[in-house]
Amino acid sequence: MDVHKTLRELYEEKRRLDEAIDRLERRLLGVAGKKAPGRRGRKTMGDAERAEVSRRMRAYWEARRAQRKKERSNGCEESPCGNG
């Protein structure tokens, strides 16, 4: 009994079975109208989107610093002005 030949035959059969299973699963998904599983996890940002977020955050923090500076000049250092 040639073990190497038997192993090659089994691996070839496994490859054929894997291909048949893949074809059947794709057909089943096509019939059911489902999409193939997509990416999961966090969405990545493109360069333009990252630049836009950066611009918005710079404006946000600039406004926060200006507001804090204004409050300090009005004598509201200890507690927030207008809250309570």
C-alpha positions as CSV (number, residue, x, y, z in Angstrom):
1,M,0.0,0.0,0.0
2,D,1.5,3.3,-1.1
3,V,0.7,5.8,1.6
4,H,1.9,8.8,-0.4
5,K,-0.4,7.9,-3.3
6,T,-3.3,7.5,-1.0
7,L,-2.7,10.8,0.6
8,R,-2.5,12.6,-2.8
9,E,-5.8,11.0,-3.8
10,L,-7.5,12.0,-0.6
11,Y,-6.2,15.6,-0.9
12,E,-7.5,15.8,-4.5
13,E,-10.9,14.5,-3.4
14,K,-10.9,17.0,-0.5
15,R,-10.2,19.8,-3.0
16,R,-13.0,18.7,-5.3
17,L,-15.4,18.5,-2.3
18,D,-14.4,22.0,-1.2
19,E,-15.1,23.4,-4.6
20,A,-18.4,21.6,-4.8
21,I,-19.4,23.0,-1.4
22,D,-18.4,26.5,-2.4
23,R,-20.5,26.3,-5.6
24,L,-23.5,25.1,-3.7
25,E,-23.2,27.7,-1.0
26,R,-22.9,30.5,-3.7
27,R,-26.0,29.1,-5.5
28,L,-27.9,28.9,-2.2
29,L,-27.0,32.5,-1.4
30,G,-28.0,33.6,-4.9
31,V,-31.4,31.9,-4.6
32,A,-32.1,33.3,-1.1
33,G,-31.2,36.8,-2.3
34,K,-28.7,37.3,0.5
35,K,-25.4,39.1,-0.1
36,A,-22.2,37.4,0.6
37,P,-20.7,38.2,4.0
38,G,-18.9,41.5,3.8
39,R,-16.3,43.1,5.9
40,R,-16.9,43.4,9.6
41,G,-15.4,45.7,12.1
42,R,-14.6,49.4,12.1
43,K,-14.9,51.4,8.9
44,T,-11.7,52.9,7.6
45,M,-11.5,56.6,6.6
46,G,-10.1,57.9,3.3
47,D,-7.7,60.8,3.2
48,A,-10.4,63.3,2.2
49,E,-12.7,62.2,5.0
50,R,-9.9,62.2,7.6
51,A,-9.0,65.8,6.5
52,E,-12.6,66.9,6.9
53,V,-12.9,65.4,10.4
54,S,-9.6,67.0,11.3
55,R,-10.9,70.4,10.1
56,R,-14.1,70.1,12.0
57,M,-12.3,69.1,15.2
58,R,-9.9,72.0,15.0
59,A,-12.8,74.4,14.6
60,Y,-14.6,72.7,17.5
61,W,-11.6,72.9,19.9
62,E,-10.9,76.5,18.8
63,A,-14.4,77.4,19.7
64,R,-14.1,75.6,23.1
65,R,-10.9,77.4,23.9
66,A,-12.4,80.8,22.9
67,Q,-15.5,80.1,25.1
68,R,-13.3,79.1,28.1
69,K,-11.2,82.2,27.6
70,K,-14.3,84.3,27.5
71,E,-15.7,82.7,30.7
72,R,-12.4,83.3,32.5
73,S,-12.4,86.9,31.5
74,N,-15.9,87.2,33.0
75,G,-14.8,85.8,36.3
76,C,-16.3,82.3,35.9
77,E,-13.2,80.3,36.6
78,E,-14.4,78.1,39.5
79,S,-17.8,77.0,38.2
80,P,-19.5,77.1,34.8
81,C,-21.4,80.3,34.2
82,G,-25.1,80.0,33.7
83,N,-25.5,76.5,35.2
84,G,-27.5,76.6,38.4
